[in-house]
């Protein structure tokens, strides 16, 4: 505890800000979005590289944190503010957010390739951790409900593991997490389910759709670091009243959460689910403070 307190006095901390603006395309209430996909600071990350080939994300696409090796760096404090899309909006006042390290991705998977095994190309290894969770991010609008499974190598290096069958759902544009649960297309989940006994994924080997999803998606391997809940939103009226509504949510390590370690080279981004309506044209901004010794 003394080292934690003394680190700030020793100047062993960094503070960085971020601001992401969701596009005007409607999002699905209770479903998740990938804030890294949208413009702002840091710049947008579209997962645009060779189709089906494993790739790492440029560090410039993530929230900046310094390199401090051989010291270990941790999240010290996180402040989040959700800004409304309009003066009377209440749609994004309740967001469940996840700060994650984006590790590896496989872009431009065709959700309409029914019955065709789409083989991934793994020329790049996962850069951090023994494995991570998998998220399915839409790279285009999706017009129908699809179903798919994927094969992968698990956290222990065992290849050929097969996921349960997953449903996708209709989305209006890219940047939305298109995967639903293994039960139906109306139960939204951030992470894909794995074969029983597995806790993480090192790489993905193939994807097979048994029902077309009407679009393109990217499978992204991530490591969740911090889970937060932003209960209010900031907005202003348009009738001359400049009073703001809503407040910043603060999450301090040792008080509100266990300190999460950030490994050098991490590409940090937020995923969030809006529980009060579409997050279209809304803004997520905040401050991330890290510390080390």
Secondary structure, DSSP 4 states (H G I P E B T S, - for coil): -HHHHHHHHTT-EEEEEEEEE--SS---TT-EEEGGGSSEESPP----SSTTBEEPPPGGGSB-----TTS-EEEEEEEEEEEPSSTT--TTSSEEEEEEEEEEEEEEEETT-BT-EEE-B--S---SSS-BEEEEEESS-B-S--EEEEEEEETTS---EEPPPEEB--BSSTTBB-BB-SS-TTSB-SS---STT---EEEEEEEEEEE--SSEEEEEEEEEEEEEEE---BB--SSS----B---EEEEBTTTBPPPEE-TT--EEEEEEESSS--TT-EEEEEEEEEE-
